[in-house]
Amino acid sequence: MGREIERRFLLKKYPNIYTHVFAKKIDQSYIELPSPRASLRIRIEGGQAVTLGFKEGEGVDREQKEKSLDDLDFGLTLFENSHHQLEKFRIVHEGWEIDIFGGVLAGLILAEKEFATQEAGANLIIPDWLGDVVEVTDSLTNLHLARLATDLRGSKVLALPQILGVLNKIPRIVITGPPCSGKTTVMNRLRDIFPEFHFVPEVATIIIGQLGLRPGNTPFTINQFQKAIYKTQRIFEDSSMQYAVAGNKKAMILDRGTADQIAYMPGGITQFAEVMGTDPIHEYSSYDAVLFLELPSREIYEANSHNNSARMEKYDEAVPLSTKLKNAWNPHPYFYEIPATEAWEEKEGLIVDRLKKAINQKTA
């Protein structure tokens, strides 16, 4: 499989190009894949040439494979039956590919440049004729734009403000821990302390408590249950981020994150990666910090174990679960452990202090 080394930039206006250029019409659509790190694209150029493209990875350097399709009708059928679609005109100038988007993405202009090596990409000098630009290599792919186009159809909402909201992501902090570690109490207290934050509830509790779904005890039912949580978690996070940015919130606090599921799958990281089509490193990149609340003593646990209808573990089961959760998140570069002190005021103070430090580090 080949590689694509590329940097992408959002242009604030049409570039200062005064020479004659040819604009090529491109229509693209995407077929959803299980892995969040991969995309399968159908591209139609000038209404004639059809290319099937696969990309995997993130950032500047990604794996890529493309194949031309001789059957135009088959390519059009794939395009028309793909959910996410976009249209654009591409011009090429001084080695740059400049895409001017149409349809619901009208007003959006991106510039891309490919390189032979990562070193060449790192030493890029932005030409003056491009004007003011914002790099979006890590945050705005064509798949992101195609999904946005799907969301915007029929809404009469402009695309550019939505894209700027995506680029100006606020800090995302995960609060996690074993049963009875105080997550629910902490989340409720933080809502009072930080009204400027947006809070996202625990997905598993909603699925179990409100929908009555349970993981079962067979590999198939466990995988299906965890996949449902993963997909719902992603929807919650993406939608919450949009509302948080629109509401001028300063941070988003999540009751658990996607890597929590590693602890609930018998095969751990290996099973998580196979079932979800992802890996922990990719999942960590979605969160700016993780606060892990330690398991309390047996006495405190048993006194509070009936407060949550979704809680099924006895104390002796919660101990190894706590270890698995800690191991699942511990490699995160900003992992903070909150000890299980008996004095609640002390614990709350530690959480607030760590939360402020995590957010200041992100926004500094």
C-alpha positions as CSV (number, residue, x, y, z in Angstrom):
1,M,0.0,0.0,0.0
2,G,1.3,3.5,-0.9
3,R,1.6,6.5,1.4
4,E,0.2,10.0,1.2
5,I,2.3,12.7,2.9
6,E,0.1,15.8,2.7
7,R,-0.7,19.0,4.6
8,R,-4.1,20.8,4.3
9,F,-5.0,24.4,4.9
10,L,-8.3,26.3,5.2
11,L,-8.2,29.5,3.2
12,K,-10.0,32.6,4.4
13,K,-10.5,33.9,0.8
14,Y,-9.8,32.9,-2.8
15,P,-6.0,32.9,-3.3
16,N,-4.3,35.6,-5.3
17,I,-3.8,33.7,-8.5
18,Y,-3.5,35.9,-11.6
19,T,-2.4,33.3,-14.2
20,H,-4.8,31.2,-16.2
21,V,-5.9,28.0,-14.4
22,F,-8.1,25.1,-15.3
23,A,-10.9,24.1,-12.9
24,K,-11.7,20.4,-12.8
25,K,-15.1,19.3,-11.4
26,I,-14.9,16.6,-8.7
27,D,-17.7,14.7,-7.1
28,Q,-16.8,12.5,-4.1
29,S,-18.8,10.2,-1.9
30,Y,-17.9,7.9,1.0
31,I,-18.8,4.5,2.2
32,E,-18.8,4.1,6.0
33,L,-16.2,1.7,7.3
34,P,-16.0,0.1,10.8
35,S,-12.6,1.8,11.6
36,P,-12.8,5.5,12.4
37,R,-9.2,5.8,11.1
38,A,-10.1,4.6,7.5
39,S,-12.1,5.9,4.6
40,L,-13.3,4.4,1.3
41,R,-13.9,7.1,-1.3
42,I,-15.6,7.1,-4.8
43,R,-14.3,10.0,-6.9
44,I,-15.8,11.1,-10.2
45,E,-13.7,13.7,-12.2
46,G,-15.4,15.7,-14.9
47,G,-18.3,13.3,-14.9
48,Q,-16.2,10.6,-16.6
49,A,-13.2,9.2,-14.8
50,V,-14.0,7.1,-11.7
51,T,-11.5,6.3,-8.9
52,L,-11.9,4.1,-5.8
53,G,-9.6,5.3,-3.0
54,F,-8.8,3.9,0.4
55,K,-7.0,5.8,3.1
56,E,-6.0,4.9,6.7
57,G,-4.3,6.8,9.4
58,E,-4.3,10.4,10.7
59,G,-2.2,13.5,10.3
60,V,0.4,14.3,7.7
61,D,1.4,10.7,6.7
62,R,-1.4,8.2,5.8
63,E,-1.6,4.9,4.0
64,Q,-3.3,5.2,0.6
65,K,-4.4,3.0,-2.2
66,E,-6.3,4.0,-5.4
67,K,-7.7,2.1,-8.3
68,S,-9.4,3.4,-11.5
69,L,-12.7,1.9,-12.4
70,D,-13.3,1.3,-16.1
71,D,-17.1,0.9,-15.6
72,L,-18.5,4.5,-15.3
73,D,-22.0,3.2,-14.7
74,F,-20.8,1.0,-11.8
75,G,-18.9,4.0,-10.4
76,L,-22.0,6.2,-10.6
77,T,-24.1,3.5,-8.9
78,L,-21.6,3.4,-6.0
79,F,-21.6,7.2,-5.8
80,E,-25.3,7.5,-5.8
81,N,-25.8,4.9,-3.1
82,S,-23.2,6.3,-0.8
83,H,-24.6,8.3,2.1
84,H,-22.0,11.1,2.3
85,Q,-21.4,13.2,-0.8
86,L,-19.7,16.5,-1.7
87,E,-18.9,18.5,-4.8
88,K,-15.9,20.8,-5.5
89,F,-13.8,22.4,-8.3
90,R,-10.1,21.8,-8.2
91,I,-7.4,24.0,-9.6
92,V,-3.7,23.3,-9.5
93,H,-1.1,26.1,-9.1
94,E,2.6,25.8,-8.2
95,G,2.2,22.3,-6.9
96,W,-0.8,23.1,-4.7
97,E,-4.3,21.6,-5.2
98,I,-6.9,24.1,-4.3
99,D,-10.5,22.9,-3.8
100,I,-13.4,25.3,-4.0
101,F,-16.5,23.6,-2.6
102,G,-20.0,23.9,-3.9
103,G,-23.5,22.8,-2.8
104,V,-24.1,23.0,1.0
105,L,-20.3,23.5,1.5
106,A,-20.2,26.6,-0.7
107,G,-17.8,29.3,0.5
108,L,-15.3,26.7,1.7
109,I,-11.8,26.7,0.1
110,L,-9.0,24.2,1.0
111,A,-5.5,24.0,-0.2
112,E,-3.4,20.8,-0.2
113,K,0.2,20.0,-0.9
114,E,1.8,16.6,-1.1
115,F,5.4,15.8,-0.3
116,A,7.9,13.1,-0.9
117,T,9.0,13.0,2.7
118,Q,7.8,14.1,6.1
119,E,10.9,16.3,6.4
120,A,9.9,18.2,3.3
121,G,6.4,18.6,4.7
122,A,7.7,20.0,8.0
123,N,9.8,22.6,6.2
124,L,6.9,23.9,4.1
125,I,6.8,27.7,3.6
126,I,3.3,29.0,2.9
127,P,3.4,31.2,-0.3
128,D,2.1,34.7,0.0
129,W,-0.4,34.2,-2.8
130,L,-2.4,31.8,-0.6
131,G,-3.2,34.6,1.8
132,D,-4.2,33.9,5.4
133,V,-4.6,30.2,6.1
134,V,-5.4,27.8,9.0
135,E,-3.8,24.4,9.0
136,V,-6.4,21.6,9.2
137,T,-4.3,18.6,8.5
138,D,-5.2,16.8,11.7
139,S,-8.8,18.1,12.1
140,L,-10.6,18.4,8.8
141,T,-10.5,15.6,6.2
142,N,-12.8,15.3,3.1
143,L,-14.7,12.6,5.0
144,H,-15.4,15.1,7.7
145,L,-16.7,17.5,5.1
146,A,-18.8,14.9,3.4
147,R,-20.4,14.0,6.7
148,L,-21.0,17.7,7.4
149,A,-22.6,18.1,4.0
150,T,-25.0,15.3,4.9
151,D,-25.9,17.0,8.1
152,L,-26.4,20.4,6.5
153,R,-28.7,19.3,3.6
154,G,-32.1,20.9,3.9
155,S,-31.1,23.1,6.9
156,K,-30.2,26.3,5.0
157,V,-27.3,26.6,7.5
158,L,-23.9,27.9,6.2
159,A,-21.0,25.4,6.3
160,L,-18.2,27.7,7.3
161,P,-19.4,28.7,10.8
162,Q,-19.9,25.0,11.6
163,I,-16.4,24.2,10.4
164,L,-14.9,27.0,12.5
165,G,-16.7,25.5,15.4
166,V,-15.1,22.1,14.7
167,L,-11.6,23.7,14.5
168,N,-12.1,25.6,17.7
169,K,-12.6,22.5,19.8
170,I,-12.8,23.1,23.5
171,P,-11.0,20.8,26.0
172,R,-12.5,17.4,26.5
173,I,-11.9,15.8,29.9
174,V,-12.8,12.3,30.9
175,I,-13.8,11.4,34.5
176,T,-13.7,7.7,35.0
177,G,-13.3,5.0,37.6
178,P,-14.8,1.8,39.0
179,P,-18.3,1.6,40.5
180,C,-18.9,3.6,43.7
181,S,-15.8,5.8,43.0
182,G,-17.9,8.9,43.2
183,K,-18.3,9.7,39.5
184,T,-22.0,10.6,39.6
185,T,-21.6,12.7,42.7
186,V,-18.6,14.5,41.2
187,M,-20.4,15.2,38.0
188,N,-23.3,16.7,39.8
189,R,-21.1,18.9,42.0
190,L,-19.0,20.1,39.1
191,R,-22.2,21.2,37.3
192,D,-22.8,23.6,40.2
193,I,-19.1,24.7,40.4
194,F,-18.6,25.1,36.7
195,P,-21.8,26.3,34.9
196,E,-19.5,27.3,32.0
197,F,-18.7,23.7,31.3
198,H,-20.8,21.2,29.2
199,F,-21.4,17.8,30.8
200,V,-21.9,14.5,29.0
201,P,-23.6,11.6,30.9
202,E,-22.4,8.0,31.0
203,V,-23.6,6.2,27.9
204,A,-23.6,2.7,29.4
205,T,-25.9,3.8,32.3
206,I,-28.4,5.2,29.8
207,I,-28.3,2.1,27.6
208,I,-28.6,-0.3,30.6
209,G,-30.9,1.8,32.8
210,Q,-33.2,3.4,30.1
211,L,-33.2,0.8,27.4
212,G,-32.8,-2.3,29.5
213,L,-30.0,-3.7,27.4
214,R,-27.4,-5.9,29.0
215,P,-24.1,-7.3,27.7
216,G,-25.0,-10.9,28.1
217,N,-22.4,-13.6,28.7
218,T,-21.4,-14.9,25.3
219,P,-18.6,-13.4,23.0
220,F,-21.2,-12.4,20.5
221,T,-23.6,-10.5,22.9
222,I,-20.6,-8.9,24.6
223,N,-19.3,-7.6,21.4
224,Q,-22.6,-6.4,20.2
225,F,-23.3,-4.6,23.4
226,Q,-19.9,-2.9,23.5
227,K,-20.2,-1.8,19.9
228,A,-23.5,-0.2,20.7
229,I,-21.9,1.7,23.5
230,Y,-19.0,2.7,21.4
231,K,-21.1,4.1,18.5
232,T,-23.5,5.8,20.9
233,Q,-20.5,7.3,22.8
234,R,-19.1,8.8,19.6
235,I,-22.5,10.3,18.7
236,F,-22.9,11.8,22.2
237,E,-19.4,13.3,22.0
238,D,-19.6,14.8,18.5
239,S,-23.1,16.2,19.1
240,S,-22.1,17.5,22.6
241,M,-19.1,19.2,21.1
242,Q,-21.2,21.1,18.6
243,Y,-23.7,22.3,21.3
244,A,-20.8,23.2,23.7
245,V,-19.1,25.3,21.0
246,A,-22.3,26.9,20.0
247,G,-23.1,27.7,23.6
248,N,-19.7,29.2,24.3
249,K,-18.8,26.6,26.9
250,K,-15.2,26.5,28.2
251,A,-14.8,22.7,28.4
252,M,-16.6,19.4,28.0
253,I,-16.6,17.0,30.9
254,L,-17.4,13.4,30.0
255,D,-18.6,10.6,32.4
256,R,-16.4,7.9,30.9
257,G,-14.8,7.7,27.5
258,T,-14.4,5.1,24.8
259,A,-11.3,3.5,26.3
260,D,-13.3,2.5,29.3
261,Q,-14.7,-0.4,27.2
262,I,-11.3,-2.1,27.2
263,A,-11.9,-3.0,30.9
264,Y,-15.3,-4.5,30.1
265,M,-14.1,-6.8,27.3
266,P,-12.6,-10.2,28.3
267,G,-9.9,-9.9,25.6
268,G,-8.9,-6.4,26.7
269,I,-7.1,-4.2,24.2
270,T,-6.8,-6.9,21.6
271,Q,-10.6,-7.6,21.6
272,F,-11.4,-3.9,21.7
273,A,-9.2,-3.2,18.7
274,E,-10.6,-6.1,16.7
275,V,-14.3,-5.3,17.4
276,M,-14.1,-1.5,17.2
277,G,-11.6,-1.3,14.4
278,T,-9.5,1.2,16.4
279,D,-6.7,1.3,19.0
280,P,-6.2,3.0,22.3
281,I,-3.7,5.6,20.9
282,H,-6.4,6.8,18.5
283,E,-9.0,6.9,21.3
284,Y,-6.7,8.8,23.7
285,S,-6.3,11.5,21.0
286,S,-9.9,12.4,21.4
287,Y,-9.5,13.5,25.0
288,D,-7.2,16.2,26.5
289,A,-7.0,14.7,30.0
290,V,-8.3,11.8,32.1
291,L,-9.2,11.9,35.8
292,F,-9.3,8.4,37.3
293,L,-11.1,8.0,40.6
294,E,-9.8,5.2,42.8
295,L,-12.0,2.4,44.2
296,P,-13.2,3.2,47.8
297,S,-12.9,0.8,50.7
298,R,-15.2,-2.2,50.9
299,E,-17.3,-0.6,53.6
300,I,-18.0,2.5,51.6
301,Y,-18.6,0.5,48.4
302,E,-21.2,-1.8,50.0
303,A,-22.9,1.1,51.7
304,N,-23.4,2.8,48.3
305,S,-23.6,-0.1,45.8
306,H,-27.4,0.1,45.4
307,N,-27.5,3.7,44.3
308,N,-27.2,2.9,40.6
309,S,-29.5,0.5,38.8
310,A,-26.9,-0.2,36.1
311,R,-24.3,-1.3,38.7
312,M,-23.9,-5.1,38.7
313,E,-20.5,-5.7,40.3
314,K,-19.9,-6.9,43.9
315,Y,-16.9,-5.5,45.6
316,D,-14.6,-8.5,44.9
317,E,-15.5,-8.0,41.2
318,A,-15.0,-4.2,41.3
319,V,-11.4,-4.6,42.5
320,P,-10.0,-6.2,39.3
321,L,-12.3,-4.0,37.2
322,S,-10.7,-1.0,38.8
323,T,-7.3,-2.3,37.9
324,K,-8.4,-2.9,34.3
325,L,-9.8,0.6,34.0
326,K,-6.7,2.2,35.4
327,N,-4.5,0.2,33.0
328,A,-6.8,1.1,30.0
329,W,-6.3,4.8,30.6
330,N,-2.9,5.0,32.3
331,P,-0.9,5.4,29.0
332,H,-2.8,8.6,28.3
333,P,-0.2,11.5,28.4
334,Y,-2.4,13.5,30.8
335,F,-3.6,10.8,33.2
336,Y,-4.4,12.0,36.7
337,E,-5.2,9.6,39.6
338,I,-7.5,10.8,42.4
339,P,-7.1,8.8,45.6
340,A,-10.1,7.5,47.4
341,T,-9.9,9.7,50.5
342,E,-12.7,9.4,53.1
343,A,-13.1,13.1,53.4
344,W,-15.3,14.1,50.5
345,E,-14.2,17.8,50.6
346,E,-10.6,16.8,50.2
347,K,-11.4,14.6,47.2
348,E,-13.6,17.2,45.6
349,G,-10.7,19.8,46.0
350,L,-8.3,17.4,44.3
351,I,-10.6,16.9,41.4
352,V,-11.3,20.6,40.9
353,D,-7.6,21.4,41.1
354,R,-6.7,18.7,38.5
355,L,-9.5,19.8,36.3
356,K,-8.3,23.4,36.3
357,K,-4.7,22.3,35.6
358,A,-5.8,20.1,32.7
359,I,-7.9,22.8,31.1
360,N,-5.2,25.5,31.6
361,Q,-2.6,23.2,29.9
362,K,-4.9,22.7,26.9
363,T,-5.7,26.4,26.5
364,A,-2.2,27.8,27.3
